[in-house]
Amino acid sequence: DIQMTQSPSTLSASVGDRVTITCRASQSITGWLAWYQQNPGKAPKLLIYRASSLESGVPSRFTGSGSGTEFTLTISSLQPDDFATYYCQQYSSFPYTFGQGTKLEIK
Amino acid sequence: EEQLLESGGHFVQPGGSLRLSCAASGFTLTSYSMNWVRQAPGKGLEWVSSLSANGLAIHYADSVKGRFTISRDNSKNTLYLHLNTLRADDTAMYYCAKARSGDLSPWGQGTLVTVSS
């Protein structure tokens, strides 16, 4: 199975900050990576697919990059709605696997 | 608008069984791969199972293989997850989600399964 490791597990930041979350795969997944945002008590929401493609309706302050084994999600200027938990997911092969999550907290 | 609505979650004793349903609207299940993902209380996301668009390819996580079965009713445009021999560590919110290449969207709101004696 492909292991996905996110860092950091928790990130404290302020409105307006630029933040970056990293996701590493235990083997190459080329570009088969998605990023999701989850708010408490809600279902996850797709933000980025194919490592860098922005899902329709998602604000352009979200940017995904990377290929192979190392990927990043960057939020250019944090807004109040962005304080949530973020997960990466590989879909290069079954079983699909998720990172353990990064909780973005208000500083 | 594409929507998914899960149901069937319940409190059940260890060793029991449940059937979860996921009713799709705004698209046809036979055109897309469909997946189940679960989330234990306070924990991260765990992929559970996948059913291909043509219904011929089925995959399961090792943690549920042999106990859970994914299926669908094309006439009802509904996806199912049959859960057997339930254990305490199966306690979770269960989400269904539509897949494109494997990226999942949309997701349903989830249905809660609690396994406890």
Contacts between the chains, C-beta under 8 A, distances in Angstrom:
chain1	res1	chain2	res2	distance
A	32	B	101	7.2
A	32	B	102	6.3
A	34	B	102	7.6
A	34	B	103	4.1
A	34	B	104	7.0
A	36	B	45	7.7
A	36	B	104	7.7
A	38	B	45	7.9
A	42	B	109	7.9
A	43	B	95	5.7
A	43	B	107	4.0
A	43	B	108	6.5
A	43	B	109	5.7
A	43	B	110	5.8
A	44	B	37	7.9
A	44	B	45	6.6
A	44	B	95	7.5
A	44	B	104	7.6
A	44	B	107	5.7
A	45	B	105	7.6
A	45	B	107	7.4
A	46	B	103	6.0
A	46	B	104	6.4
A	46	B	105	3.8
A	46	B	106	7.9
A	49	B	100	7.2
A	49	B	101	7.4
A	49	B	103	3.8
A	49	B	105	7.9
A	50	B	101	7.4
A	50	B	103	7.4
A	55	B	105	6.6
A	87	B	44	6.7
A	87	B	45	5.6
A	89	B	45	7.5
A	89	B	47	7.7
A	89	B	103	7.5
A	89	B	104	7.3
A	91	B	99	7.6
A	91	B	101	6.5
A	91	B	102	2.5
A	91	B	103	6.2
A	92	B	102	7.8
A	94	B	50	6.8
A	94	B	59	4.3
A	95	B	47	5.8
A	95	B	59	6.8
A	95	B	60	7.9
A	95	B	61	5.2
A	95	B	62	7.3
A	96	B	35	7.4
A	96	B	47	4.0
A	96	B	50	7.3
A	96	B	102	6.4
A	97	B	47	6.7
A	98	B	44	6.1
A	98	B	45	4.4
A	98	B	46	7.1
A	98	B	47	6.8
A	99	B	44	7.6
A	100	B	44	5.1
A	101	B	44	4.7
A	101	B	45	7.5
